[in-house]
Each structure stands twice: as C-alpha cells, then as structure tokens.
Amino acid sequence: RVPASLGISSISGLEDVIAPGVNRARTAAPDIGMATGLTDPSDLWSIYDQPTNNGGQGQTMAIFGWGTTDDTLADLRSQENEFALPAIDYTISYYGPETSVTDTSEESEWSLDTQAASAMAPDASGLHLYFAKADTDPDLVAAYQAWANDEHGPLQGSSSWSMCEEFPGTDGLNDPTGTVYLASPNQDQYTAALEQAVAEGRTMFAATGDTGAGCYALAVELNGYTPVPTPEQPFPAVSPYAVAVGGTVLFWD
C-alpha cells in the first residue's frame, strides 16, 4: 500500500505468487471434456466458424522470415495435395545487405507458416515470402520496408517471430543474476515500416511467443535461451501498428 496522494497508479516487483512459466507441449488431452492433437483444415474452419463463402478470394498474403526455404514449397504442395486444396501461387524475394543465404535453422517454421496461411485461406491468389537473407535487423527491416513499399503487395502479413521490445537504458546491461537484456536497438526502424503499412491499409499479424507475457533473455549462466521475468514484451506483437496473435495449444469440443 502507498499513500493515494502520491498519484501512483500501480506497483510492480513485489509479487511472490505469480511467476512466468514455460508452456510445455502437452502429449495428451487433459480430462476437461475437450480434444487436442492434430487438426486438418476442415477442423480449423469449423473451430473458428470460418464463413463457407470466404476462402480469401482475391487476396494475397505475406510471410516474413529469413534464411533458406529449401523444402518449404515442396511441403506446401504436399499439404495441398493431401487435403485437396488449390495450389496457391508462391513467390519468394530476399532483402538485406548480407551477401549469402545460409541459415537453415528455421525451415520447419516457414513450412508451418505457409501451410497455415494456405489452409485457412485456400482460395487466396498467392503467398509472397518477403525474406531477410539472415536473421539480422538490417535484413529484416529491409524485408519490412520492401512490403510497405510494394505497390501491389499483400494487405496482410504474418511474422511468426519476435524480439524483446526496446527497453531504454538497458541495452547490453546485466541484472544481478547475470541475465543479459536482449532489447531491440533498431525498433524504430521496424516501427516506421509498420506505421507506413498501416497507413496503406495493411495489417501485420505478429506472434506473441510461447512463454506468455515474458520476453526471452539470454541467461549467461545457462549458456542458452530461457524465459525470465524481464519487463520487456515481444516485438513486433507489442507494436500499436501490429495485431498480436497468441496461443500455441488449441482445445476444442
């Protein structure tokens, strides 16, 4: 408690009950009378009450990522064949100052993104992958700018990745536990591209991440990534110029 006359709207840092936790993948449905597990496109259309007369006709979709996509198109065509979906037009363009494209680490994510988009909007005219050559700010910002500057670019984009939002004064600092805050020093450049896109009538859907409200930070003592209770939120999901989308486990009845 604090004196009301001080004008303090809230207090943080004194909570010992609620804490962040890892969202572990469930291997079986909990006993709550609902189902989990594999879904096909028709399941998702039903769960989300998708209108039967709207499959994305006349629209195109943008996917943002980086690195190689060696199996992405083949995986997409395999899904379309399995579920009798139309073969959506597929285009990929690379942006940024990097001289080569060598990062293979996230190919499964790009396969997931393209298949999810095509499955939910099977009648869309096309998928355009605006890809950074590498997982760096200059390359990813260039991809965002290319979308915003593309006169005939899609009206909706998907960014299923995030970084810690800018947290002024903490860039490169350590807290007493040895945690390095990974705040984005180039957030303004992303924001400018997103703001331009919104002014043009475009919408970016951005993933909130798998760890709830907390952002990822580098725990030096663990030699790897682990969710920690930092005050940052995932960007670009936290941006006022993006639509935040979350939820990694789906329950339905």
Secondary structure, 3 states (H helix, E strand, C coil): CCCHHHCCCCCCCCCCCCCCCCCCCCCCCCCCCCECCCCCHHHHHHHCCCCCCCCCCCCEEEEEEECCCCCHHHHHHHHHHHCCCCCCEEEEEEECCCCCCCCCCCHHHHHHHHHHHHHHCCCCCEEEEEEECCCCHHHHHHHHHHHHHCCCCCCEEEECCCEECCCCCCCCCECCCCEECCECCCHHHHHHHHHHHHHCCCEEEEECCCCCCCCEEEEHHHCEEEECCCCCCEECCCCCCCEEECCCCCCEC
